Amino acid sequence: MNNGSVNTNLIGGAWITAPAVIQNINPSDLSDIVGEYGHSEEQQVLEAVAAANTVSEKWADSTPQERFNVLDGIGTEILARKEEIGNLLAREEGKTLPEGIGETNRAGQIFKFYAGEALRLAGEKIPSIRPGVDVEITRQPIGVVGIITPWNFPIAIPAWKIAPAICYGNAVVFKPAELAPGCGWILADILSRSGLPEGVFNMVCGSGTTVGKAITEHPDVAGVSFTGSQAVGHLIAMKCVERKAKIQLEMGGKNPLVVLDDADLDVAVKIAVNGAYFSTGQRCTASSRLIVTEGIHDRFVDAVAESIKHLRVGNALDSETQIGPVVSEDQLNKILEYVEIGKNEGANLVWGGERLTRETEGFYQAPALFTETTPEMRINKEEIFGPVASVIRVKDYEEALSVANDTEFGLSAGICTSSLKYARDFQKRADAGMVMVNLPTAGVDYHVPFGGTKGSSYGSREQGSYAAEFYTTVKTTYIYS
Ligand code: UN1
């Protein structure tokens, strides 16, 4: 166990002080320094990859029972400590306390799910076309996996990458997000006491440009799983393809929520407000484009505007708060700039968008709603990643579908309708990896595949049993006896 200081990396089973530190600041209260965390150099990545490489074969040989025990134990500890970890999450990232605890709960369940998956990993045995020959198709770990995660889900996303990596027998080098490394550090501490052989799991804290880059470029890292921006995803893809490593990239969305005339208005409004503004809109699954048919448009806009006027924006740890702060000053400035861009493009700002002051100094912003927007506007094309949504008025379902698909992203697409016909058609024709019918575009289950099409994702799906596709390689064996 670590001695209480958090500016450490976990390398080869040892807690090693990082060469420098970065401060982790509470976005709800800038006077609250959550802690000082490691800021590492390439050297620490080289050491971590070497440590992982040394034990990866040993872990690849571990039994399903050993893997189950480790993963189940990690899940149990996370669930037992969910209030404490959820509190840290809310403090370092800015989502509300119930959201922080909910996310921690999800992380615990993910480890439990993959504990079971370790026991269920099956192969296939198929008769050969040649007499006396059997063909066996088995899955094997890929070796050392690099895991690079974002700040917006600082425990769930590390969990849904690390748990399958270990479940399928790989060794890991993990870099938590610089803006919210606290949850990643706690996860590493839990993993370090889980019974995993030393070196199977390593954590190196630091920046994407130094630590992330070194992980991506290391010849012994067989695959990189990354969630973050399109720009960084592109760089990782180029590097990994060059050296023929596997990649799994999740890079955001510009998710449409279609609201048809026959939708239940109250349900549609709740879904839109949840999808667009909860977690301060900082979800790659957020509903940032509300595509609404003419007959319900005005009633829907009035009701959403009325609802967001009453959302309580405040300190993430305050029990009254519904919308926490934006994560950092840079993010806030970027979102404020998009609000200006929207106004200059001729969109009608019905409500919000301005910076707010609260008792404690933080990055608070009023949820913003634009109406009378068009698909060509930048606010409808680029991912804003904040509490901003825009309404696009359309005449009918066909136009709604075509606007919904008119994006370079394809993560999640939602529809509010009471028509089975439109729901089924949308399921088929929405160009997205996930379709939500009468549900928010954000907020997914932990045991089923997650991922998108087009610019949102690259590589095979995350989560559920589908994660095996990335974390294993298939071997086909021919046996004659
Ligand atoms: C969710 O909506 O429940 O970074 C999960 C993100 C996504 C996770 C969203 N990868 O926002």
Boltz pocket constraint, residues with backbone or C-beta under 6 A from the ligand:
constraints:
  - pocket:
      binder: B
      contacts: [[A, 150], [A, 152], [A, 153], [A, 157], [A, 227], [A, 250], [A, 282], [A, 283], [A, 284], [A, 285], [A, 441], [A, 442], [A, 443], [A, 444]]
      max_distance: 6.0
